[in-house]
Amino acid sequence: MESGRRVEAGPSASCICREQMIAAADADGRRDEASEKERNDNEFVLEEEEEEDDDDDEGEVGVGGGGFIPGPLIPLKQQIEKDKEDESLRRWKEKLLGCVDGDLNDKMVPEVKFHSIGIITENCAEITTPLPINENQSRVLFTLREGSQYCLKLTFSVQHNIVSGLTYSNTVWKGGLQVDQSKGMLGTFAPQRDPYVHSLEEETTPSGVLARGIYSAKLKFEDDDKRCHLELDYSFEIKKRC
């Protein structure tokens, strides 16, 4: 009877110990599996981050890091003669490239020649100055009224090859302090017989007593290959509005 009561009372100490050991082992196993899963997840995340970093690096080379990399220059003569057996294609390329006889040579580097700079402003006739500026000529090229709208107008020719991505920057100083800077894209131009005429973005002169006076400026033109085609130092004056 006593043994029966012991059996009915519950499992033996050895059974309890064995069950505790099995439960502990199961818990350790689950912890090991969780740890292994966490390690795998972390490795996967790290791999994804590395791939994203690689993608970012590739993007920086193409855009942010090295900037736009233009292709190699090819002489216009070579571009035309490449498909000379196809008469219609040759004529189309000549029309597209705007070729002239003098430009069908082996020169690869485009040349941009600026002929004049003009100023267009409200209520005043256009003022045009031939380029390059004569050394004895006054650097004050034009006079503007305060609070007036104006834009610069350029006349230029392209020779020898296509000029790609022609941009400009115009920096203005007064009393030795930089007061303004504007930048913009003119575009891509092929050689042609007639000069190009291009107006820069319209701007507005400042107003007030402090705005009046003489300003110095530097106008610069560059292409995709960072070749500088013009760097012009000039001055202008802002006067009181009548």
GROMACS elastic network, one bead per residue, 0.5 to 0.9 nm:
[ bonds ]
;  ai    aj funct       b0    kb
    1     5     6  0.61133   500
    1     6     6  0.85315   500
    2     6     6  0.61627   500
    2     7     6  0.86323   500
    3     7     6  0.62401   500
    3     8     6  0.86211   500
    4     7     6  0.50447   500
    4     8     6  0.61623   500
    4     9     6  0.84715   500
    5     9     6  0.59116   500
    6     9     6  0.50003   500
    6    10     6  0.70351   500
    6    11     6  0.86144   500
    6    12     6  0.87048   500
    7    10     6  0.59617   500
    7    11     6  0.70124   500
    7    12     6  0.81521   500
    8    11     6  0.82282   500
   11    14     6  0.81020   500
   11    15     6  0.60165   500
   11    16     6  0.65970   500
   12    15     6  0.52143   500
   12    16     6  0.63431   500
   12    17     6  0.86574   500
   13    16     6  0.50694   500
   13    17     6  0.60884   500
   13    18     6  0.84877   500
   14    17     6  0.50713   500
   14    18     6  0.60434   500
   14    19     6  0.85799   500
   15    18     6  0.50097   500
   15    19     6  0.60953   500
   15    20     6  0.85136   500
   16    19     6  0.51137   500
   16    20     6  0.60884   500
   16    21     6  0.85584   500
   17    20     6  0.50504   500
   17    21     6  0.61371   500
   17    22     6  0.86254   500
   18    21     6  0.50906   500
   18    22     6  0.62359   500
   18    23     6  0.86329   500
   19    22     6  0.50474   500
   19    23     6  0.60850   500
   19    24     6  0.84570   500
   20    23     6  0.50528   500
   20    24     6  0.59843   500
   20    25     6  0.84462   500
   21    24     6  0.50164   500
   21    25     6  0.60205   500
   21    26     6  0.85227   500
   22    25     6  0.50293   500
   22    26     6  0.61216   500
   22    27     6  0.85612   500
   23    26     6  0.50461   500
   23    27     6  0.61333   500
   23    28     6  0.85697   500
   24    28     6  0.60984   500
   24    29     6  0.84701   500
   25    29     6  0.60301   500
   25    30     6  0.85474   500
   26    30     6  0.61430   500
   26    31     6  0.85199   500
   27    30     6  0.50524   500
   27    31     6  0.60820   500
   27    32     6  0.85056   500
   28    32     6  0.60115   500
   28    33     6  0.84845   500
   29    33     6  0.60854   500
   29    34     6  0.84806   500
   30    33     6  0.50040   500
   30    34     6  0.60254   500
   30    35     6  0.84510   500
   31    35     6  0.59830   500
   31    36     6  0.84318   500
   32    36     6  0.59821   500
   32    37     6  0.84382   500
   33    36     6  0.50276   500
   33    37     6  0.60226   500
   33    38     6  0.84677   500
   34    37     6  0.50246   500
   34    38     6  0.60253   500
   34    39     6  0.85191   500
   35    39     6  0.60915   500
   35    40     6  0.85516   500
   36    39     6  0.50455   500
   36    40     6  0.61504   500
   36    41     6  0.85459   500
   37    40     6  0.50433   500
   37    41     6  0.60528   500
   37    42     6  0.85119   500
   38    41     6  0.50020   500
   38    42     6  0.60441   500
   38    43     6  0.84995   500
   39    42     6  0.50732   500
   39    43     6  0.61045   500
   39    44     6  0.85259   500
   40    43     6  0.50472   500
   40    44     6  0.60840   500
   40    45     6  0.85880   500
   41    45     6  0.61446   500
   41    46     6  0.85636   500
   42    45     6  0.50463   500
   42    46     6  0.60980   500
   42    47     6  0.85234   500
   43    46     6  0.50451   500
   43    47     6  0.61001   500
   43    48     6  0.85974   500
   44    47     6  0.50751   500
   44    48     6  0.62135   500
   44    49     6  0.86306   500
   45    48     6  0.50476   500
   45    49     6  0.61431   500
   45    50     6  0.85729   500
   46    49     6  0.50037   500
   46    50     6  0.61003   500
   46    51     6  0.85658   500
   47    50     6  0.50621   500
   47    51     6  0.61877   500
   47    52     6  0.85984   500
   48    51     6  0.50599   500
   48    52     6  0.61440   500
   48    53     6  0.85717   500
   49    53     6  0.60887   500
   49    54     6  0.85399   500
   50    54     6  0.61426   500
   50    55     6  0.85843   500
   51    55     6  0.61667   500
   51    56     6  0.85592   500
   52    56     6  0.60874   500
   52    57     6  0.85325   500
   53    57     6  0.60844   500
   53    58     6  0.85603   500
   54    57     6  0.50152   500
   54    58     6  0.61934   500
   54    59     6  0.85961   500
   55    58     6  0.50561   500
   55    59     6  0.61947   500
   55    60     6  0.86409   500
   56    60     6  0.61570   500
   56    61     6  0.87310   500
   57    60     6  0.50161   500
   57    61     6  0.63673   500
   57    62     6  0.88066   500
   57    65     6  0.81753   500
   58    61     6  0.52467   500
   58    62     6  0.65064   500
   58    63     6  0.86774   500
   58    65     6  0.88885   500
   59    62     6  0.51793   500
   59    63     6  0.58590   500
   59    64     6  0.68898   500
   59    65     6  0.78049   500
   60    63     6  0.51497   500
   60    66     6  0.67274   500
   60    67     6  0.77479   500
   61    64     6  0.64041   500
   61    67     6  0.68686   500
   61    68     6  0.87542   500
   62    65     6  0.67872   500
   62    66     6  0.61122   500
   62    67     6  0.58626   500
   62    68     6  0.62966   500
   62    69     6  0.75558   500
   63    66     6  0.62771   500
   63    68     6  0.59517   500
   63    69     6  0.88283   500
   64    67     6  0.54717   500
   64    68     6  0.85397   500
   66    69     6  0.74953   500
   68   224     6  0.79005   500
   69   224     6  0.79857   500
   69   225     6  0.81960   500
   70    73     6  0.86324   500
   70   164     6  0.85393   500
   70   224     6  0.66457   500
   70   225     6  0.70494   500
   73   108     6  0.59441   500
   73   109     6  0.72699   500
   73   161     6  0.84197   500
   73   162     6  0.88288   500
   74    77     6  0.83734   500
   74    78     6  0.66966   500
   74    79     6  0.67592   500
   74   106     6  0.87466   500
   74   107     6  0.86175   500
   74   108     6  0.58502   500
   74   109     6  0.87460   500
   74   161     6  0.81142   500
   75    78     6  0.53151   500
   75    79     6  0.64051   500
   75    80     6  0.88275   500
   75   104     6  0.78584   500
   75   105     6  0.70824   500
   75   106     6  0.55102   500
   75   107     6  0.58239   500
   75   109     6  0.80717   500
   75   160     6  0.76921   500
   75   161     6  0.64768   500
   75   162     6  0.89983   500
   76    80     6  0.61469   500
   76    81     6  0.85344   500
   76    97     6  0.82466   500
   76    99     6  0.78276   500
   76   103     6  0.72494   500
   76   104     6  0.58887   500
   76   105     6  0.71075   500
   76   106     6  0.75205   500
   76   107     6  0.80468   500
   76   108     6  0.75166   500
   76   160     6  0.72361   500
   76   161     6  0.59177   500
   76   162     6  0.80114   500
   77    80     6  0.52465   500
   77    81     6  0.60971   500
   77    82     6  0.84822   500
   77   103     6  0.78502   500
   77   105     6  0.57148   500
   77   106     6  0.65149   500
   77   107     6  0.87291   500
   78    81     6  0.51255   500
   78    82     6  0.58932   500
   78   104     6  0.84761   500
   78   105     6  0.86230   500
   78   106     6  0.77816   500
   79    82     6  0.53946   500
   79    83     6  0.77723   500
   79    93     6  0.83684   500
   80    83     6  0.64207   500
   80    84     6  0.65328   500
   80    90     6  0.61641   500
   80    91     6  0.87645   500
   80    93     6  0.67317   500
   80    94     6  0.69962   500
   80   104     6  0.85463   500
   81    85     6  0.82379   500
   81    90     6  0.77088   500
   82    85     6  0.83100   500
   82    90     6  0.86434   500
   83    86     6  0.56443   500
   83    87     6  0.80072   500
   83    89     6  0.69536   500
   83    90     6  0.61948   500
   84    87     6  0.62730   500
   84    89     6  0.77970   500
   84    90     6  0.56680   500
   85    89     6  0.86355   500
   85    90     6  0.79247   500
   86    89     6  0.53764   500
   86    90     6  0.60753   500
   86    91     6  0.87084   500
   87    90     6  0.50758   500
   87    91     6  0.62111   500
   87    92     6  0.85691   500
   88    91     6  0.52231   500
   88    92     6  0.61292   500
   88    93     6  0.86567   500
   89    93     6  0.61324   500
   89    94     6  0.85637   500
   90    93     6  0.51831   500
   90    94     6  0.61873   500
   90    95     6  0.86427   500
   91    94     6  0.50396   500
   91    95     6  0.61674   500
   91    96     6  0.85064   500
   92    95     6  0.51399   500
   92    96     6  0.60258   500
   92    97     6  0.85054   500
   93    97     6  0.58303   500
   93    98     6  0.81321   500
   93    99     6  0.85668   500
   94    97     6  0.52306   500
   94    98     6  0.57775   500
   94    99     6  0.54590   500
   94   100     6  0.84690   500
   95    98     6  0.50906   500
   95    99     6  0.69708   500
   96    99     6  0.80552   500
   96   190     6  0.81944   500
   97   161     6  0.88246   500
   97   162     6  0.76454   500
   97   189     6  0.85302   500
   97   190     6  0.53707   500
   97   191     6  0.67479   500
   97   192     6  0.78552   500
   98   190     6  0.59865   500
   98   191     6  0.55566   500
   98   193     6  0.77721   500
   99   102     6  0.83614   500
   99   103     6  0.64965   500
   99   104     6  0.71767   500
   99   160     6  0.88773   500
   99   161     6  0.88546   500
   99   190     6  0.75842   500
   99   191     6  0.57930   500
   99   192     6  0.59012   500
   99   193     6  0.80966   500
  100   103     6  0.54868   500
  100   104     6  0.68584   500
  100   191     6  0.71581   500
  100   192     6  0.62672   500
  100   193     6  0.65977   500
  101   104     6  0.55233   500
  101   105     6  0.84156   500
  102   105     6  0.70815   500
  102   159     6  0.85287   500
  102   160     6  0.78502   500
  103   106     6  0.85097   500
  103   107     6  0.80799   500
  103   159     6  0.63602   500
  103   161     6  0.72318   500
  103   191     6  0.73306   500
  103   192     6  0.89274   500
  104   107     6  0.83111   500
  104   160     6  0.72422   500
  104   161     6  0.88167   500
  105   108     6  0.84393   500
  105   160     6  0.72242   500
  106   160     6  0.83235   500
  107   110     6  0.79153   500
  107   160     6  0.59777   500
  107   161     6  0.74261   500
  108   160     6  0.66880   500
  108   161     6  0.60598   500
  108   162     6  0.88622   500
  109   159     6  0.88103   500
  109   160     6  0.67618   500
  109   161     6  0.62459   500
  109   162     6  0.83855   500
  109   163     6  0.83635   500
  110   158     6  0.68900   500
  110   159     6  0.58097   500
  110   160     6  0.52111   500
  110   162     6  0.59557   500
  110   163     6  0.56064   500
  110   164     6  0.89554   500
  110   190     6  0.89325   500
  110   191     6  0.85843   500
  111   157     6  0.81456   500
  111   158     6  0.56937   500
  111   159     6  0.50660   500
  111   160     6  0.64673   500
  111   161     6  0.73491   500
  111   162     6  0.86919   500
  111   163     6  0.76122   500
  111   229     6  0.73197   500
  112   156     6  0.66944   500
  112   157     6  0.56615   500
  112   159     6  0.64173   500
  112   163     6  0.77836   500
  112   229     6  0.59335   500
  112   230     6  0.82406   500
  113   155     6  0.86816   500
  113   156     6  0.53927   500
  113   157     6  0.51923   500
  113   158     6  0.64612   500
  113   159     6  0.79800   500
  113   229     6  0.74409   500
  113   230     6  0.81801   500
  114   117     6  0.80267   500
  114   130     6  0.87302   500
  114   131     6  0.64128   500
  114   132     6  0.77948   500
  114   154     6  0.72988   500
  114   155     6  0.59640   500
  114   157     6  0.64935   500
  114   158     6  0.89465   500
  114   229     6  0.83964   500
  114   230     6  0.75137   500
  115   129     6  0.87373   500
  115   130     6  0.59406   500
  115   131     6  0.50752   500
  115   132     6  0.73735   500
  115   154     6  0.77045   500
  115   155     6  0.54569   500
  115   156     6  0.53425   500
  115   157     6  0.76586   500
  115   195     6  0.85827   500
  116   128     6  0.65954   500
  116   129     6  0.54924   500
  116   132     6  0.77147   500
  116   153     6  0.81727   500
  116   154     6  0.59603   500
  116   155     6  0.53382   500
  116   156     6  0.73050   500
  117   127     6  0.84604   500
  117   128     6  0.57534   500
  117   129     6  0.53553   500
  117   130     6  0.65059   500
  117   131     6  0.69833   500
  117   152     6  0.69104   500
  117   153     6  0.56711   500
  117   155     6  0.66372   500
  118   126     6  0.67475   500
  118   127     6  0.53646   500
  118   129     6  0.60171   500
  118   130     6  0.85652   500
  118   141     6  0.88985   500
  118   142     6  0.88813   500
  118   151     6  0.84132   500
  118   152     6  0.56724   500
  118   154     6  0.64017   500
  118   155     6  0.84719   500
  118   199     6  0.89137   500
  119   125     6  0.88035   500
  119   126     6  0.57837   500
  119   127     6  0.53821   500
  119   128     6  0.65987   500
  119   129     6  0.88165   500
  119   141     6  0.88404   500
  119   142     6  0.73316   500
  119   150     6  0.69128   500
  119   151     6  0.59354   500
  119   153     6  0.59957   500
  119   154     6  0.89957   500
  120   124     6  0.76368   500
  120   125     6  0.73134   500
  120   126     6  0.50605   500
  120   127     6  0.70324   500
  120   149     6  0.85582   500
  120   150     6  0.54743   500
  120   151     6  0.54145   500
  120   152     6  0.63677   500
  120   153     6  0.71309   500
  120   199     6  0.89443   500
  121   124     6  0.58499   500
  121   125     6  0.74638   500
  121   126     6  0.70679   500
  121   144     6  0.77959   500
  121   148     6  0.72900   500
  121   149     6  0.59114   500
  121   151     6  0.67131   500
  121   152     6  0.89662   500
  122   125     6  0.81436   500
  122   148     6  0.69283   500
  122   149     6  0.64083   500
  122   150     6  0.69049   500
  124   127     6  0.85707   500
  127   141     6  0.84527   500
  127   142     6  0.72210   500
  128   141     6  0.86982   500
  128   153     6  0.84491   500
  129   132     6  0.87383   500
  129   133     6  0.76362   500
  129   141     6  0.72545   500
  130   133     6  0.65573   500
  130   134     6  0.88174   500
  131   134     6  0.79748   500
  132   135     6  0.89594   500
  132   232     6  0.84995   500
  133   136     6  0.84239   500
  133   137     6  0.67379   500
  133   138     6  0.87519   500
  133   139     6  0.81673   500
  133   232     6  0.86967   500
  134   137     6  0.51202   500
  134   138     6  0.83828   500
  135   138     6  0.80906   500
  135   139     6  0.88172   500
  136   139     6  0.89110   500
  137   140     6  0.86914   500
  138   141     6  0.69664   500
  138   234     6  0.88108   500
  138   235     6  0.86310   500
  139   142     6  0.89351   500
  139   216     6  0.87346   500
  139   233     6  0.77982   500
  139   234     6  0.50849   500
  139   235     6  0.52960   500
  139   236     6  0.77185   500
  140   143     6  0.77446   500
  140   214     6  0.80629   500
  140   215     6  0.86066   500
  140   216     6  0.84258   500
  140   234     6  0.63990   500
  140   237     6  0.69804   500
  141   234     6  0.68060   500
  141   235     6  0.60988   500
  141   236     6  0.57021   500
  141   237     6  0.84520   500
  142   235     6  0.77224   500
  142   236     6  0.52144   500
  142   237     6  0.66405   500
  142   238     6  0.89610   500
  143   214     6  0.89441   500
  143   236     6  0.57083   500
  143   238     6  0.58670   500
  143   239     6  0.71902   500
  144   147     6  0.88075   500
  144   148     6  0.71537   500
  144   149     6  0.88425   500
  144   150     6  0.82172   500
  144   205     6  0.76479   500
  144   236     6  0.75793   500
  144   237     6  0.60920   500
  144   239     6  0.62246   500
  144   240     6  0.87681   500
  144   241     6  0.88306   500
  145   148     6  0.56804   500
  145   149     6  0.87871   500
  145   205     6  0.74158   500
  145   207     6  0.85987   500
  145   212     6  0.86548   500
  145   237     6  0.83663   500
  145   238     6  0.54199   500
  145   240     6  0.58528   500
  145   241     6  0.51721   500
  145   242     6  0.80819   500
  146   149     6  0.88993   500
  146   204     6  0.83239   500
  146   205     6  0.55166   500
  146   206     6  0.57241   500
  146   208     6  0.73158   500
  146   211     6  0.73734   500
  146   212     6  0.71306   500
  146   238     6  0.58760   500
  146   239     6  0.59443   500
  146   240     6  0.57456   500
  146   241     6  0.56280   500
  147   204     6  0.60760   500
  147   206     6  0.53400   500
  147   207     6  0.50731   500
  147   208     6  0.85654   500
  147   241     6  0.76716   500
  148   203     6  0.83711   500
  148   204     6  0.54775   500
  148   205     6  0.55161   500
  148   206     6  0.79801   500
  148   207     6  0.86372   500
  148   241     6  0.84717   500
  149   202     6  0.67016   500
  149   203     6  0.55980   500
  149   205     6  0.64886   500
  150   201     6  0.86883   500
  150   202     6  0.55975   500
  150   203     6  0.55387   500
  150   204     6  0.62714   500
  150   205     6  0.77666   500
  151   199     6  0.66941   500
  151   200     6  0.58992   500
  151   201     6  0.61226   500
  151   203     6  0.61372   500
  151   204     6  0.86395   500
  152   198     6  0.85780   500
  152   199     6  0.57270   500
  152   200     6  0.54476   500
  152   201     6  0.77044   500
  152   202     6  0.78140   500
  153   197     6  0.71614   500
  153   198     6  0.57958   500
  153   200     6  0.62802   500
  154   196     6  0.80636   500
  154   197     6  0.57630   500
  154   198     6  0.52852   500
  154   199     6  0.61310   500
  154   200     6  0.79205   500
  155   195     6  0.64309   500
  155   196     6  0.56413   500
  155   198     6  0.65042   500
  155   199     6  0.88125   500
  156   195     6  0.54221   500
  156   196     6  0.53235   500
  156   197     6  0.66568   500
  156   198     6  0.83436   500
  157   191     6  0.73131   500
  157   192     6  0.75384   500
  157   193     6  0.82008   500
  157   194     6  0.73782   500
  157   196     6  0.59640   500
  157   197     6  0.89166   500
  158   161     6  0.74345   500
  158   162     6  0.74659   500
  158   163     6  0.73039   500
  158   189     6  0.70219   500
  158   190     6  0.64541   500
  158   192     6  0.68942   500
  158   193     6  0.89357   500
  158   195     6  0.76999   500
  158   196     6  0.82165   500
  159   162     6  0.77671   500
  159   163     6  0.86998   500
  159   190     6  0.78024   500
  159   191     6  0.50792   500
  159   192     6  0.76348   500
  160   190     6  0.87216   500
  160   191     6  0.66467   500
  161   189     6  0.88672   500
  161   190     6  0.65294   500
  161   191     6  0.62831   500
  162   188     6  0.71738   500
  162   189     6  0.57385   500
  162   191     6  0.63460   500
  163   166     6  0.67400   500
  163   187     6  0.85500   500
  163   188     6  0.56920   500
  163   189     6  0.54153   500
  163   190     6  0.64393   500
  163   191     6  0.84234   500
  163   223     6  0.67434   500
  163   224     6  0.81497   500
  164   187     6  0.68512   500
  164   189     6  0.66109   500
  164   190     6  0.85697   500
  164   223     6  0.59429   500
  164   224     6  0.58571   500
  164   225     6  0.82240   500
  165   185     6  0.69744   500
  165   186     6  0.71456   500
  165   187     6  0.50400   500
  165   188     6  0.51319   500
  165   189     6  0.83477   500
  165   222     6  0.80576   500
  165   223     6  0.51511   500
  165   224     6  0.51241   500
  165   225     6  0.86389   500
  166   184     6  0.89775   500
  166   185     6  0.62281   500
  166   186     6  0.54323   500
  166   187     6  0.52855   500
  166   188     6  0.61507   500
  166   189     6  0.80637   500
  166   221     6  0.67683   500
  166   222     6  0.56509   500
  166   224     6  0.67591   500
  167   183     6  0.74277   500
  167   184     6  0.57402   500
  167   186     6  0.54509   500
  167   187     6  0.71156   500
  167   220     6  0.82844   500
  167   221     6  0.56081   500
  167   222     6  0.54307   500
  167   223     6  0.60774   500
  167   224     6  0.82203   500
  168   182     6  0.82182   500
  168   183     6  0.56237   500
  168   184     6  0.55373   500
  168   185     6  0.64385   500
  168   186     6  0.72802   500
  168   200     6  0.88448   500
  168   219     6  0.71100   500
  168   220     6  0.55062   500
  168   222     6  0.64551   500
  168   223     6  0.88094   500
  169   181     6  0.71141   500
  169   182     6  0.56824   500
  169   184     6  0.67021   500
  169   218     6  0.80202   500
  169   219     6  0.58687   500
  169   220     6  0.53206   500
  169   221     6  0.66965   500
  169   222     6  0.86527   500
  170   180     6  0.81664   500
  170   181     6  0.55828   500
  170   182     6  0.52674   500
  170   183     6  0.64292   500
  170   217     6  0.68978   500
  170   218     6  0.57184   500
  170   220     6  0.64740   500
  171   178     6  0.73661   500
  171   179     6  0.80655   500
  171   180     6  0.59367   500
  171   182     6  0.65896   500
  171   183     6  0.87262   500
  171   216     6  0.85186   500
  171   217     6  0.54751   500
  171   218     6  0.53591   500
  171   219     6  0.66639   500
  171   220     6  0.86906   500
  172   177     6  0.84943   500
  172   178     6  0.58349   500
  172   179     6  0.58433   500
  172   180     6  0.51050   500
  172   181     6  0.61445   500
  172   182     6  0.88371   500
  172   215     6  0.67684   500
  172   216     6  0.58569   500
  172   218     6  0.67121   500
  172   219     6  0.89039   500
  172   235     6  0.88877   500
  173   176     6  0.58584   500
  173   177     6  0.52182   500
  173   179     6  0.53567   500
  173   180     6  0.70169   500
  173   215     6  0.58127   500
  173   216     6  0.52905   500
  173   217     6  0.61003   500
  173   218     6  0.88552   500
  174   177     6  0.53993   500
  174   178     6  0.64895   500
  174   179     6  0.66281   500
  174   213     6  0.82379   500
  174   214     6  0.70156   500
  174   216     6  0.63731   500
  174   217     6  0.87799   500
  175   178     6  0.84262   500
  175   214     6  0.85532   500
  175   215     6  0.76735   500
  175   216     6  0.85623   500
  176   216     6  0.86292   500
  178   181     6  0.79190   500
  182   201     6  0.89594   500
  184   200     6  0.79144   500
  184   201     6  0.79778   500
  186   189     6  0.89063   500
  186   198     6  0.76699   500
  186   199     6  0.89278   500
  186   200     6  0.80691   500
  188   223     6  0.87858   500
  189   192     6  0.87723   500
  189   196     6  0.86631   500
  191   194     6  0.88719   500
  192   195     6  0.71981   500
  192   196     6  0.85868   500
  199   202     6  0.83425   500
  200   203     6  0.89720   500
  205   211     6  0.82886   500
  205   238     6  0.76814   500
  206   210     6  0.89771   500
  206   211     6  0.57546   500
  206   212     6  0.82577   500
  206   238     6  0.85193   500
  207   210     6  0.78218   500
  207   211     6  0.55575   500
  207   212     6  0.74983   500
  207   238     6  0.89459   500
  207   240     6  0.82475   500
  207   241     6  0.87854   500
  208   211     6  0.52654   500
  208   212     6  0.68584   500
  208   240     6  0.80359   500
  209   212     6  0.56415   500
  209   213     6  0.87818   500
  209   240     6  0.79951   500
  210   213     6  0.78569   500
  211   238     6  0.71493   500
  211   239     6  0.84224   500
  212   215     6  0.89799   500
  212   237     6  0.73931   500
  212   239     6  0.53787   500
  212   240     6  0.67566   500
  213   236     6  0.85587   500
  213   237     6  0.55672   500
  213   238     6  0.53957   500
  213   239     6  0.66183   500
  214   235     6  0.69207   500
  214   236     6  0.57882   500
  214   238     6  0.64628   500
  214   239     6  0.88499   500
  215   234     6  0.86662   500
  215   235     6  0.55127   500
  215   236     6  0.54514   500
  215   237     6  0.60385   500
  215   238     6  0.78991   500
  216   233     6  0.74837   500
  216   234     6  0.59993   500
  216   236     6  0.66561   500
  216   237     6  0.88456   500
  217   232     6  0.81690   500
  217   233     6  0.58417   500
  217   234     6  0.54178   500
  217   235     6  0.57785   500
  217   236     6  0.80134   500
  218   231     6  0.68311   500
  218   232     6  0.55319   500
  218   234     6  0.63689   500
  218   235     6  0.85512   500
  219   230     6  0.75968   500
  219   231     6  0.56795   500
  219   232     6  0.50431   500
  219   233     6  0.65311   500
  219   234     6  0.79996   500
  220   228     6  0.72384   500
  220   229     6  0.77097   500
  220   230     6  0.55340   500
  220   232     6  0.63824   500
  220   233     6  0.88579   500
  221   227     6  0.83174   500
  221   228     6  0.57360   500
  221   229     6  0.55723   500
  221   230     6  0.52622   500
  221   231     6  0.66678   500
  222   225     6  0.77986   500
  222   226     6  0.54969   500
  222   227     6  0.53243   500
  222   229     6  0.59016   500
  222   230     6  0.75492   500
  223   226     6  0.52492   500
  223   227     6  0.56197   500
  223   228     6  0.69775   500
  223   229     6  0.78843   500
  224   227     6  0.74567   500
  225   228     6  0.88958   500
  228   231     6  0.71987   500
  239   242     6  0.88079   500
